Structure formats: structure tokens, C-alpha cells
């Protein structure tokens, strides 16, 4: 039964937020009789199927349908679609990152690779020089593989592929090259959520951790606040998130609490309920396990061209974040991000 608002607030006061956190299931206990953990792509290579996936992925570039816009351009012949991406990946930067969810960060950081350009391009994008302006350098699959291996050498816990949709073939190709040189970290597919179902299915058995945003629950709001005018964003994000869960399940960690496999869903609270947060948490409760790892984020700020849109031209209030987290409790979600739960206490004190 869903928790009432009164019950939710009482549990937060008594348990300091612990009632919301069931934690993540350990993938394997130390000393167990289970086989040593392997990333999904290593198993696919052992089965002799990864090379065929690389070939299929690159074939998509000849009439590009990597995202729901389905531009159909031949990127292998130098044509560019809405995302403006060439055949090769463009990388802005790569490094250990410590601002991601704690199961991704651990002690060594999440090995982020920031890809330039984007198939959505939100007007409030915090990474607009990368996503909108395309700042970065073209890299070969071999160079991308070396970045992955360098992040592994530096002690990162995963390879975190930021804005990967339009460069999915390059990622798959580079992963196979890196695997042959010793890569053994899980791949984290860190996406805006504007994905095509057929391409997420192609990644089945390659990606271990999916990290989708669910930005909007209403098509009109989605089309108003991104340059892709993606009225179909909610439908695409919902169907692909369900497929991601089918592939990898709820988040599983090692004995240190480091993510190995599973789904993490992000949702950014926006001013004036633009993002549809109540609808989002109810959707998760109805379509995914209630112990799905959900990160309800408070860091919205007025970036890029958001100041041109009156309803999003301000930061969120404490009241807006508190109601978002209370809605999550009422919906029965039990595995909210630890930092979000801590922030709830701070914002509740501000309005008390």
C-alpha cells in the first residue's frame, strides 16, 4: 500500500531518511561459489556475438536512425543530421568524476567520457558548450578505447558514457577494442532518455548500468523546452526505460556498495512543476519495481537560454523540492538517492 504524506513525514523524522533507502542488492558476496563478475560485453564477446553487434551498429550510420528523430542521413558519407555529429565520435573531455550517484563514485570515481553534440538540446542545458556548441575533438575508436583503459588505470569503477545516443556505434566499437586490451569495467550508459527502442535493444548484453534521465512527463512541455521539439519525449523515455530494466534489473552492487549492474533513473525537479514530478514517481511505481534506484535532483539552475522562458527562469524553491520527495514517498518508492534524502532534511528545515 502506498505511504500517506503524514506517514512519510513521520518516518523521515524518526529515521532520518533511512526508511526510504533499502540499499542496492549485492551482486555477489565475498567468498561465494558464484563465478567472478564479468561485464556484459565480455560475456557477449566470449559467445562470439560482440563483433556482429559492432557491425550492425555501424550499419545504422548509413541511414542514421540512432534516435527517435530518425534523420536518415548517411553519416559515413559525411552527412550530418539534427545532432550535427560526424561519423567519428567527438569527445569534449574525460576524467574521474565524483559528483555522480554514490554507487557509481565509490572511492575511485566514475570514469566519465563527455561526448559532444546532442539529439535533444534542452534550452536549460547545464553542459551547453558541449551539447549545443559541440566543443571537443574527433577521436577514432582506437583513441576512445585508450581513454576507457586510462580511466581504468586511474582507478575508476565504471566507464560513464555521457550523452552517448548519437555515438553508440563508436562506443560499441571502442569497447570491443578496449576489451581485447584488458578493459573489465562496467559500461554506464548515461542518457537524456530520448532513445529509440530498437537501439536500446541492440545494446542488450553490452551495457551493464543504464542511467537515463526522465526529464518530462508531458509532451507539450517537452517540445517547448528543447530544440528537438520532442513532443514524443515522454513516450520514448518511458518505453526505453522499461526495456533498460528488462535487460539489467534493479541496481546490484559489490560488497563495497559499488554499482556493477542495474538501472538508475534520474529526474530533475523544475520550477512550476514543469517536469511532471508527481506523474513521474507514480509512473515509476506502476511500471518498475518500487526499489528501483531513483535520483530526484534539486540542482536545476537557470542556464543557457532558460532565462528566455518565464516559467523556468528561476531556481526551484525548497517547497518544490520537499513536495517532490514527499510525492516519491507517497508513491511507495523505497530506494531514493542518499544525497537527495539528505537534501530533503535541509530543505525541510528551511521552510519549517
N, C-alpha and C positions, 0 to 999 in steps of 0.2 A: 504494500500500500504506500502511496506517495506521502512524504512527510509534509505536515502542515507548516505554515510560516511560523506559528508560535512554537511548535516543536523544534523546528530548525534553529531558531534563535536560542532557545533554551539549551540545545545540545552544544551550540557554539560557545556559550558562556561557560558551561560546565566542563567541556573537554578541550577548549582552546582550539577548536577546529578539527580535532582528531576524529570526530565522528564522520567527517567527510572523506577520510583517507583510509581506504582499505589497503593501500600499497599495491605493488605490482607482483604478479606471481613469479616466483623464482623459476628460471628455466631448467636449472639442474643444481642439485645440492652437491657440495664438495664430497668427493669420495663415493659418489653414486656409481651404479653399474651402467649408467647410460653412456652412449658413445660421446666423445668430446664434441663440443659445439662446433658447427661449421656454418659459415654464411651460406645463404641460399644459392648464390651464384656459383659457389664451389661445388655444391651438390649437382647443379644443373650441368656444369662442365664435366663432372665425373660421369654423368649419364649421357654425355656426348650431344647435348642439346643446346649449349650456350652459343656456339658458333652460328647455328641456324637462326637463333634469335637476333644476333647481331646483323645478319644478312637481311632478315625481314624488316628490322628497324630502319636500316639504311634505305631499303626499298621505298619506304614511306616518303622520303625526302624528294623523290622524283615526281610526286604529285601531292604536296605536303598536306596531310590531314592529322598532324600531331595534336592539334587541339580542336575544340568544337567550332572554331571559325572555318576550318576546312578550306583554306585559301586555294589549295590545289596547285601552287607554283612549284616549279622544278628547281629546288634549291641546289641540286647537284650541278645544274647548268648555270648557276649564278643568279637565278631569280629570287626575289625576296617578297614575302607576304607581309601581313599586318605587324608581326613581331619584329620584322626587319633583320632577322637572323640569317647569316650566310650558311654555307654547308658546314663549315667548321664551327666549333664552339668558341664563344668569346668569354673569357674569364676576367673579371674585374680584380679579384683577389682571392687568396686562400690562406687560412691560418687556424690555429686552435681558437675556439670561441667559448666563452664562459657565461654567456647570457641566455643560453637555451635552457630548456627544462632540465631539472637536476639529474634525471636518469640518463640524459644524453651527455651531460657535462662531466660528472664524476670528478676525479682529480686531474685528469689529463686534458680535459676539454673536448668539445665536439669539433671534428675536423671539417670546418665549413669551406665550401668552394662556392663563391658567388658568381653566378652566370649573368652576363649582361643581356639586356633586352627582356621583353615580357609579352605574353599574349593577352594580358588583361589591362595593365597600365591604369591603376586607380588614381584618381585625382588627388588623393591624400597620401600617396606613396611616400614612405619614410626613406626608401632607397632610390629616390627618383633619378639621381645621376646615373645609376646603374641600369635601372629598369626602363626609364624613359629616354635618357640620352645615349645609352649604350656604351658608356665608358668602359674600356677594357682592351684586351689584346686577343687576337685569334690564336688558338692553340690547336695543335694536332692531337689526335687520340693518344699518341705516344707521350706527348708532353702532359696531357691531362692525367694519364696513368702515373707519371712520375710525381705529380702533385699528390695524388692519393697515397702513394708509397711514402712520400716525405711526411705527410701528416701522420701516417702510421709510425714512422721512425721517431716522430716528436712526441709520441705517447698518447695521441688522441684515441678515443674509444669508438669512433664511428666515422664514416665519410658522409658528411651532411651536405647534400646537393641542393643548393638554394636557387629557386626558380628554374627547375630542370625541364619543364614540359617541352619547350621548343628545341632542346638539345638532347632529348632522350636517346637517339641513336648514338651520338658521340659518347654519352655516358656508358651505355652498354658496351660499346666497342672498347673504350678505355678500361673498363672494369675487367674485361677478359684479358687484356694485355697485362694489367697490374696483377691479376690473379696468377698468371704464369711467372711473375717475378716475386710472388710471395705475399700478396695482399690477402688479409684474412679478417678484416673488419666488416661489420655490418654496414650496408648501404642505407642511408636515411634519405627518403625522397620528400623534400621539403617544398611543398607546392601551394600555390594560391587556391587550389581547388577547382580551377577552370580546366578540367581534363576531359578527354574523350574516353568512353568506356572501353573501346577496343584496344587503346594503347595501354591503359592500366592492366588489362588482361594480358597483354604481351609481356608485362613486367612480372607476371606471376612466376615465382621461382628465382627471381633475380634480386628483388628488393626485400629487405628484412624489416625495415621500420618505415612506416608511412607517417608523414607529418603534414596533413592537409589543413589549410585554413577553411573555415566556413564563414565567409565574410557577410553574406546577405541571405536572408530567408524570403525576400520579396523581389520578384523580377524587376519591378519598376524602379525600386531603389538601386538595385544592382546596375541597371542600364544608365541611371542618372549619374553615378559616381565613378565610372571608369570609361576610358576612351574606346574600349571594345564594344561599348553599348550592349553588354552581355545580358540581355533580358532572360536568357536561359541559364544564367549562372546558378541559381538555387537548384534546379533540376539536375544539372551536370555535376555539381558538387555533391549532392546527396547520393546519386546513383553510383558515383565513383568511390565515395567514402564507404558505402556498403560493400562494394567489391574489394576495396582495400582490406576491410575487416575480414571478409571471407578468406582472403589469402593469408593473412598474418595473425588474426585474432587479437585478443586483448594483450596489452603490453606485458612482456616477460623479461625478467632481469636475471643477472647472475647473482652470486652470493654477496657482492658488494653493492647491489642496487643499480648496476649499470645496465641500460637497455640493450637487449640482444635482438628482440623481435617483437613486433606488435604495432598497434595503432595509437597515435596521439593526435587528438583533434584540437585545433586552436580556434578561438572565437574572440574577436576584438570588440569590446563594448564601445559603441559610438554614441555621440550626443543625440538626444531626442529620439532614442530607440530606433535609429536608422537601421541598425544591423539585424533587428528582429531577435533579440536575445532570448526572450521568453519562448518564442516559437522554436528557436534553436535547441534549447535544453529539452523541451518537450519532444522534439523530433529525435534527439539522441536517445531519450528514454524509451521511445516507442520503436526505434529501428535498430538499436545497438544494445549490447549488454550495459546495464547500469553501472558496471565497474570499468567501463571504457575510460581511459585516461583523457580527461578534458581540461584544457587550459583556457580559462576565461580571463582575458588580458585587459589590463587597465591603462595601457600606455599610449592610448590614442592621443595624438597631438596634431596641431594644425601645420601641415607640411605641404610643400609643392604648391598646388593650386586650390587647396581646400578653402583658403580664405575667400575664394570667389563664390562659395556656396554657403549661404547664410546659416543653414541648419547644421552644418558641420564645421563652422568657423570658430569653434571654441573647444577647449578640453572638456572631458566628461567631468561631472560632479561626483562627489563622494556618494550622494544619494543614488546616482545612476549605477555606480559600481556595486553598492550594497544590494540594491534591488536585483541586479543581475545574479549575484551569488545566492541570494535567497531564493530566486526562481529555480536555480540549479538544485538546491536542497529540496524544494517542494516537488520537483520532478523526480526525485529519488536518485540522483546521480551520487555515486559514493566514492569516486576516485578523482577528485579535483586536484589540480596542481598545487603543490605545497606552498609555493610563493604566493599564489593567488589567495589561498586561505589565510596566510599571514597578513596580506594586504587588506583583507576583509576586516580584520580586527582594527587595523589602523584607521580605515575609512569609517568604521562604526563609531570609533571614539571621536572622530572629527564632527560627527553630526549628533552626538549624544548631548 
